[in-house]
């Protein structure tokens, strides 16, 4: 059979065989990396996605014998720069399954990280940062002190954090809220709009996600306010983190445990007739796709995957099927929408853009490129500098668009973009019109005049 040059078939993914001894076998892993790297070297379509590919191609170009001459110990440089954004797999690579080459670059990078971790090469700081629930439970009651210590302008603590924990002192760290989203939801009862077209037709359980719960409850409260205004009964659920931070650190057993634990709780809500709605793109990707590849055959995981909606996706679905209440007011200052990589990887289309274009007379610009942040990747040394390098085209575009709001379904991407846009403007003696990073659902809440629902108590 003749091998096709590229594929027009829909991409598919195989379960991640992380429990198979061959998965971390050094010789077999090395052979697979060389096979894939050789294909990438001959193609080079992904050269501008992230720093992994330029690093790979530099290694190959400097080798006297192409991929064969690259030292195995240098493969780690390629792996280090991968943020598991999935954009090469979803948008560029013509050789993903079902093509016979069976190329899945992000999951190969994950496999290499698992093998490195098994060999004892672990980053202590990154692994501690990945403990989102532990960190959140400890930080929220002490949010004032924690936020003071983590502030980029703190000349006392940030240099110490850099020297001791290699957290880059120039990186913007997320603030912790004084009150979790779960707590805010309980203390501030909501009322469903009985006159909305969707009233009585839907129930949504908002999966709080670790970032919204501990760091930005105002996003969750905006989601609740909008859904209630659209006539949707809501409740908030947070059995625990989805496990994406553990996935970035190749802690596969922890990811699997989170998938089993969280899905077992969410299926109870599905049995009560609730849709599961996620306000964070990475968490939606985990629930829809990644969990099923890590714990294949788990019935709870499968049911959750079939019931999950991204919040923007959910609002657009309501608009199409039931309709929205009238009363949105224009936002003439306009919005720049960054299409988060993990939202794009869900293969649902640009739902944030579709949703915000429902607001009348409101300019909506789009940036469809990775911000470069990548979770812990964007705050620790030496990868913070890489995150800024990868994000520069996004920062420049956002600054040129000069809108009053910059939004992303990835909260860390939004913070990364806004911070760099403001910093660049300040260096030029100007003030950027954007004041704070936001989620698309916060913009819709503002258009509906639901400002009171945006306050998460943080």
QUIWOFEN-V979205 format. One record per backbone hydrogen bond with DSSP energy under -0.5 kcal/mol. NH is the residue of the N-H (numbers start at 0). CO is the residue of the C=O. If there is no record, write none. Layout:
# QUIWOFEN-V979205
nh=NH co=CO
nh=NH co=CO
This chain:
# QUIWOFEN-V979205
nh=5 co=3
nh=11 co=96
nh=15 co=292
nh=16 co=14
nh=17 co=15
nh=19 co=16
nh=22 co=19
nh=23 co=20
nh=24 co=21
nh=28 co=24
nh=29 co=25
nh=30 co=26
nh=31 co=27
nh=32 co=28
nh=33 co=29
nh=34 co=30
nh=35 co=31
nh=36 co=32
nh=37 co=33
nh=38 co=34
nh=39 co=35
nh=40 co=36
nh=41 co=37
nh=42 co=38
nh=42 co=39
nh=43 co=39
nh=46 co=43
nh=48 co=45
nh=49 co=45
nh=53 co=49
nh=54 co=50
nh=55 co=51
nh=56 co=52
nh=57 co=53
nh=58 co=54
nh=59 co=55
nh=60 co=56
nh=61 co=57
nh=62 co=58
nh=62 co=59
nh=65 co=62
nh=67 co=64
nh=68 co=64
nh=68 co=65
nh=69 co=66
nh=73 co=70
nh=74 co=71
nh=76 co=73
nh=77 co=73
nh=77 co=74
nh=78 co=74
nh=79 co=75
nh=80 co=76
nh=81 co=78
nh=89 co=85
nh=90 co=86
nh=91 co=86
nh=91 co=87
nh=92 co=87
nh=95 co=92
nh=98 co=95
nh=101 co=98
nh=102 co=94
nh=103 co=101
nh=107 co=103
nh=108 co=104
nh=109 co=105
nh=110 co=106
nh=111 co=107
nh=112 co=108
nh=113 co=109
nh=114 co=110
nh=115 co=111
nh=116 co=112
nh=117 co=113
nh=118 co=114
nh=119 co=116
nh=120 co=115
nh=121 co=119
nh=123 co=121
nh=126 co=122
nh=127 co=123
nh=128 co=124
nh=129 co=125
nh=130 co=127
nh=131 co=129
nh=134 co=130
nh=135 co=131
nh=136 co=132
nh=137 co=133
nh=138 co=134
nh=139 co=135
nh=140 co=136
nh=141 co=138
nh=142 co=139
nh=145 co=141
nh=146 co=142
nh=147 co=143
nh=148 co=144
nh=149 co=145
nh=150 co=146
nh=150 co=147
nh=153 co=150
nh=154 co=152
nh=157 co=153
nh=159 co=155
nh=160 co=156
nh=161 co=157
nh=162 co=158
nh=163 co=159
nh=164 co=160
nh=165 co=161
nh=166 co=160
nh=167 co=165
nh=167 co=378
nh=170 co=167
nh=172 co=170
nh=176 co=213
nh=180 co=212
nh=183 co=179
nh=184 co=180
nh=185 co=181
nh=186 co=182
nh=187 co=183
nh=192 co=227
nh=193 co=191
nh=195 co=192
nh=197 co=229
nh=198 co=195
nh=199 co=230
nh=200 co=197
nh=201 co=197
nh=203 co=232
nh=204 co=274
nh=205 co=203
nh=205 co=234
nh=206 co=204
nh=206 co=276
nh=207 co=205
nh=207 co=236
nh=212 co=208
nh=213 co=209
nh=214 co=209
nh=214 co=210
nh=215 co=210
nh=218 co=215
nh=219 co=215
nh=220 co=216
nh=221 co=217
nh=222 co=218
nh=223 co=219
nh=224 co=220
nh=225 co=221
nh=226 co=222
nh=227 co=223
nh=228 co=224
nh=229 co=225
nh=230 co=227
nh=231 co=226
nh=232 co=201
nh=232 co=230
nh=234 co=203
nh=236 co=205
nh=246 co=242
nh=247 co=243
nh=248 co=244
nh=249 co=246
nh=250 co=245
nh=251 co=249
nh=254 co=250
nh=255 co=251
nh=256 co=252
nh=257 co=253
nh=258 co=254
nh=259 co=255
nh=260 co=256
nh=261 co=257
nh=262 co=258
nh=263 co=259
nh=264 co=260
nh=265 co=261
nh=266 co=262
nh=267 co=264
nh=268 co=264
nh=269 co=265
nh=270 co=266
nh=271 co=267
nh=272 co=269
nh=273 co=268
nh=274 co=202
nh=275 co=306
nh=276 co=204
nh=276 co=274
nh=277 co=308
nh=278 co=206
nh=280 co=408
nh=283 co=279
nh=284 co=280
nh=285 co=281
nh=286 co=282
nh=287 co=283
nh=288 co=284
nh=289 co=284
nh=290 co=285
nh=292 co=288
nh=292 co=289
nh=293 co=289
nh=293 co=290
nh=294 co=290
nh=297 co=294
nh=298 co=296
nh=301 co=297
nh=302 co=298
nh=303 co=299
nh=304 co=300
nh=305 co=301
nh=306 co=302
nh=306 co=303
nh=307 co=303
nh=307 co=304
nh=308 co=275
nh=310 co=277
nh=313 co=309
nh=314 co=310
nh=315 co=311
nh=316 co=312
nh=317 co=313
nh=318 co=314
nh=319 co=315
nh=320 co=316
nh=321 co=317
nh=322 co=317
nh=328 co=446
nh=333 co=330
nh=334 co=362
nh=335 co=404
nh=336 co=334
nh=336 co=364
nh=337 co=335
nh=337 co=406
nh=338 co=336
nh=338 co=366
nh=339 co=337
nh=342 co=339
nh=343 co=339
nh=344 co=340
nh=345 co=342
nh=346 co=343
nh=347 co=342
nh=350 co=348
nh=353 co=349
nh=354 co=350
nh=355 co=351
nh=356 co=352
nh=357 co=354
nh=358 co=355
nh=361 co=358
nh=364 co=334
nh=366 co=336
nh=368 co=366
nh=376 co=373
nh=377 co=374
nh=378 co=375
nh=379 co=375
nh=380 co=165
nh=383 co=379
nh=384 co=381
nh=385 co=381
nh=386 co=382
nh=387 co=383
nh=388 co=384
nh=389 co=385
nh=390 co=386
nh=391 co=387
nh=391 co=388
nh=393 co=390
nh=394 co=390
nh=395 co=391
nh=396 co=392
nh=397 co=393
nh=398 co=394
nh=399 co=395
nh=400 co=396
nh=401 co=397
nh=402 co=397
nh=403 co=332
nh=404 co=333
nh=405 co=435
nh=406 co=335
nh=407 co=437
nh=408 co=337
nh=410 co=408
nh=413 co=409
nh=414 co=410
nh=415 co=411
nh=416 co=412
nh=417 co=413
nh=418 co=414
nh=419 co=415
nh=420 co=416
nh=421 co=417
nh=422 co=418
nh=423 co=419
nh=424 co=420
nh=425 co=421
nh=426 co=422
nh=427 co=423
nh=428 co=425
nh=429 co=424
nh=434 co=403
nh=437 co=405
nh=441 co=438
nh=442 co=438
nh=443 co=439
nh=444 co=440
nh=445 co=441
nh=446 co=442
nh=447 co=443
nh=448 co=445
nh=449 co=444
nh=452 co=449
nh=453 co=450
nh=454 co=450
nh=455 co=453
